[in-house]
Amino acid sequence: MIDKWLNTKEYFVTYGLLINAAKHFGFCTYQEIAQANGWPMVGS
């Protein structure tokens, strides 16, 4: 499963959001990750 996800645009976008949140002692929600990746804003 991880091999399909690793080294994709979505992986790096999500990784960047999480690193940015950690640098600023903040958090990142699923909605932010979904919006950045063009995914549905709510689960199935």
Buried (B, 14 or more C-beta within 10 A) or exposed (E): EEEEEEEEEEBEBBEEBBEEBEEEEEEBEEEBBBEBBEEEEEEE
